[in-house]
Amino acid sequence: MGSGKHRWKLSFHRPQSAVRKLPPKEFVCPISGSLMADPVIVSSGQTFERNCVQACKSLGFKPLLPDGSFPDFSTLIPNLALKSTILNWCDACLVDLPNPIDSLSAEKLVCSLMASQKQQPQEVEKRQFLLSDGAKKLTHAESELARRPRRVSSSSDEAVAAVPTSGSPTPLPLTTRPSCYSSSSSDVDTPNPESAEEDDIVARLKSSQVFVQQEAVISLRKITRTGENARVYLCTPRLLSALRSLIVSRFVTLQANAVAALVNLSLENQNKVKIVRSGMVPSLIDVLKGGFPEAQDHAAGALFSLALDDQNKTAIGVLGALPPLLQVLRSDSDRARHDSALALYHLSLVQSNQSKLVKLGSVPLLLGMARSGQMTDRVLLILCNLAVCKESRAAMLDCGAVEYFVGLLGRDESVSNSSRECCVAALFGLSLGGLRFRGLAKQAGAEEVLEKMERTGSERAREKARRVLEVLRARDEEEEVDWEELLSLGDASSI
């Protein structure tokens, strides 16, 4: 009997690594300190548990974050990509799925936080003033895929880049010391090993001998793979300048490892704006257009990582990254396609990029991918962003988007809840298009599927479905609308 119990214990004991697995910090709500079940992005770029944000809003409280900033809770956007990644991580690590924090518990947590942050009003105002002007926060959205352990280069076991793969925002720590701290004037008299390491790597990157450059770039990639501090103190203008020349190298090993090292540097939030301002984006675009396949994979990941910062979104679009990112959607590489789609999702949050994407013909391309089942969840996220843009709405109506979204909602199987939410959100955006949308929606039988979503969907989906139904059921003044005649006109003006 004793030996039998012992065998049961050995047979069903979980691996120690699984039991003690801790979640990545971007999966944890800064307010609750727990794994997020319903993550939302707020206006200032950070990600929190939804009910924690609602509790802060109801109590009129803005928490002081570890980076010294105060979040803006005026707008909440579901972070569907991060939610999906958290669920996948729980499944892979044998961790129980997180449960949403109820409203009462969230209020208790916020009240406790309010009591612990006993700040004087004057100090709060002073911090807010500083953050709104010269020392404005560098908040961004580093998605749940900002560190993908499975992203391992097949070319070298010693040179592995942790490359981002999916999209959603977490707080960016405000720098508590200058980025050039390691070589500041106050430390001139004291030898600094960090500065010495930077000097050595830069010297070797600029060497005239290819094998020396290769050793240096592989070493840089290895150092920055897991060393967070190294990623900060090595991300200097002169190192970025030296690295940029290798990104367009004609040698495959140099190019691939240089771009991978850049991805590693971009994982630190405070480096993202610095990298874009160093002139690195045009080089990444050149790699996307004609670089070696492995380097193209990393270049798509680098642009995704850089696009997470709100300050970079417009700049990346202006510099011309949108056309090659759209082209990479047709790549043979799964990694390049997924990272490109996620980069486009974050870039399409900006209105100027939405207009550019429409002019580039992205709408029929994206709808075609969605219809064929290619990265449907990610493509739907991009289409949701485009649906709120006036130019995009017209293009989507022309391409049969209403019929597609209604048809996807009408399926009873093989459609994820996140995809359903995206469809309803896209229809809501398209409903701002006026009479033409109403005609197309009625023709596609939207009322029936939206009524079902209003009864059975998530809270967000129910609200969006209700508002679209209100648009469809609105009566026109004094006369009935001839929908067949309206649809035959093609591009009707919006109301």
C-alpha positions, 0 to 999 in steps of 0.5 A: 500500500505504501509503495502504491501511494509512492508511485501515484505521487511520482506519476502525477507530480508536476515538473518543478519548473512548471509549478514555479513558473512566473508570468512575464511582467507585461502579463501582470496588471500594475494595479492588482499585481496579478495576471490579467484576465481582461487587459485593456489599453488606456489612452496613455499607452499602458495596459491594466485589468479592466475592472481596476481601471473602472475602479480608479475612474469611479474613485477619481484616482490616478495611481502613481506608476513605478516610472513616475507617470500618471495614466490617462484613463479617458479611453479603454481599448481591449487588448485582445492580442495580449489576452490571447497570449496570456491564455496561451502562456498559461496553457503552455506553462500549466498555470491556471487561467486568470479570473477577472477581478470583480468590481468590489475586489478591484475597488478594495485594491484601489482603496488600498493603493490610494492609502499607500500613495499619500501624495500631497496635491501640490506634488501630484500637480508638479509631476503631471506638469513635468510629464506633460512638458519637457519630461513627457513620458515615453509611454508605449505599448509593448505587446504580450509578444515582446519577448518570444522564447521560441524565436530561436535562430537556426543559424547559431545556438549562441546568437538568439534574438528574443523577437516580438510576435504580437501586439499589446501595450504595457507601461513603459518605465520612465528612465530614472537616470540618463541613457548616457549614465554609464559615461556621464561627466560625474564618472569621468574619474572612475573607470566604468566597465560598461563604457569599456564594453561599449568601446570594445564592441563599437571598435570591433563593429567598425573593424575593416576585417569581416570576421572581427565584425562578425564576432562583435555582432554575434557577441552583441546579440548574445549580450543583449538577448537576456541582459536588460541592463546591457540593452540600456547602456549599450543603446548609444548613438555611436553603437547604433551608428556602427550597427546600422552600417552592418544591417545593410551588409552584403554578408548574410551572417553580419546582416542577420545578426545585426538586425537581431541584435537591434531587435534585442535593443528595441525590447527596452522601452526607453530605447524605442524612440532613440532607435527610430531617431538614430535613422535605423528605420530606412535601413530596416525597410531596405532589409524588408525589400531585399535583405536575406530571408532570416534578416527579413524575419528580424526586420519585421520583428524590429518594426513591430517592436518599435511601433509599440511606442506611440511616439514612433507610429507616425514617424515609421509611417512617414519613413515609408515602412507601410508598403514593405510591411504589406508586401511581407504579408505575402512572405513564405515565412510565418514569422515575418508574416505574423510580425508584419501583421502586428506592426501594421496593427499598431501603426494603423492606430494612427489616423495618418497611417490609416489613410496611407494604408487605404491608398496602398490598397490594403483593404482588398488585400486584408479582406482577401486574407481574412476570407482565405483564413490567413491570420484571420485574428490579426487581420481582423484587428487591423480591419477594426482600426481601419473601419473608423477611418472615413476613407477606409469605410468607403473602401471596405463597403466597396469590397464587401466587408459588411457581408463578410463580417455578418457572414463570419458572425453567423457561423456557429463553429470555428470562430473565436470569441475575439474574432466575433468581437472584432467583427462587431467592432468593425461593423460599428465603425462601418455603421458611421458610414451612413445610409449605404451601410444600412442598405448593405447590412439589411441586405446581408441579414445583419439584424438577426446575427446582431440580435444574437450577439446582443443576447449571447456575446461578451459585454463589449460585443453586446454594447457594440451590437446594440448600437449597430442595431440602433443605426439599422432600426432608425427610421428615416424622416417622412419617407421610406428609403429605396435601398435597391436604388441607393445600393445601385448608386455605389459610393453614397455620401456619408451622413 
